[in-house]
Amino acid sequence: MPKILVIEDEAAIRRVLVKILSEENESYKVEEAEDGLQGIEKVKNEDYDLILCDIKMPKMDGVEVLEAVKKNKTRNSNGDDFWSW
């Protein structure tokens, strides 16, 4: 089951994205975060196949989210990516 995380500070846009993705394929498990900090916390605790992230957000913008995710991403000996926090 593909897991998708939507990180978006505007509730209406976040709801629409989650609805569209959920209706696109019933097997998608779609989760949401209302800002970059909340998104990073979710990424620490879960593995996602896709992360959709707004760029302009309070607390932590999308570029900072990307940098934090890339900084803590590691690759194991099989070539699989995983996160280390």
C-alpha positions in Angstrom: 0.0 0.0 0.0 1.7 3.3 -1.1 1.9 5.9 1.6 1.7 9.5 0.8 2.3 12.5 3.1 0.8 15.9 2.2 2.5 18.8 4.0 0.5 22.0 3.5 -0.3 24.9 5.9 -3.5 26.0 4.2 -6.3 23.6 5.4 -8.5 24.0 2.3 -5.7 23.1 -0.1 -4.5 20.3 2.2 -8.1 18.8 2.3 -8.4 19.0 -1.5 -5.1 17.3 -2.1 -5.8 14.5 0.4 -9.3 14.0 -1.1 -8.0 13.8 -4.7 -5.2 11.4 -3.8 -7.5 9.2 -1.7 -10.0 9.0 -4.5 -7.4 8.4 -7.2 -6.6 4.9 -5.8 -8.2 3.2 -2.8 -4.9 1.5 -2.0 -3.2 4.9 -1.3 -2.8 5.6 2.4 -2.7 9.4 2.6 -1.6 11.3 5.7 -1.3 15.0 6.3 0.7 17.6 8.2 -0.2 21.2 8.7 3.4 22.6 8.7 7.0 21.5 8.1 7.7 20.7 11.7 4.7 18.4 12.0 5.8 16.8 8.6 9.3 16.1 9.8 7.9 14.4 13.0 5.7 12.2 10.8 8.7 11.3 8.5 10.7 10.4 11.6 8.1 7.8 12.6 6.8 6.5 9.2 8.2 5.6 5.8 6.5 7.4 2.9 6.6 6.5 -0.8 5.8 10.1 -1.7 5.9 13.5 0.1 4.1 16.5 -1.4 5.2 19.6 0.4 4.3 23.3 0.1 7.3 25.7 -0.2 6.0 28.7 1.8 4.9 27.7 5.2 5.3 29.0 8.8 7.7 27.5 11.3 9.6 25.5 8.6 9.4 26.0 4.9 9.4 23.4 2.2 13.1 23.8 1.4 14.0 23.4 5.1 11.9 20.2 5.2 13.7 18.9 2.1 17.1 19.7 3.7 16.2 18.0 7.0 14.9 14.9 5.2 18.0 14.7 3.0 20.3 15.2 5.9 18.8 12.3 7.8 18.4 9.9 4.9 20.8 7.0 4.7 21.2 4.2 2.4 21.8 0.6 3.6 24.0 -2.1 2.0 21.1 -3.3 -0.2 20.7 0.2 -1.7 17.4 0.9 0.2 16.9 4.3 1.6 16.0 4.7 5.3 15.9 7.5 7.8 18.2 7.9 10.8 17.3 10.5 13.5 
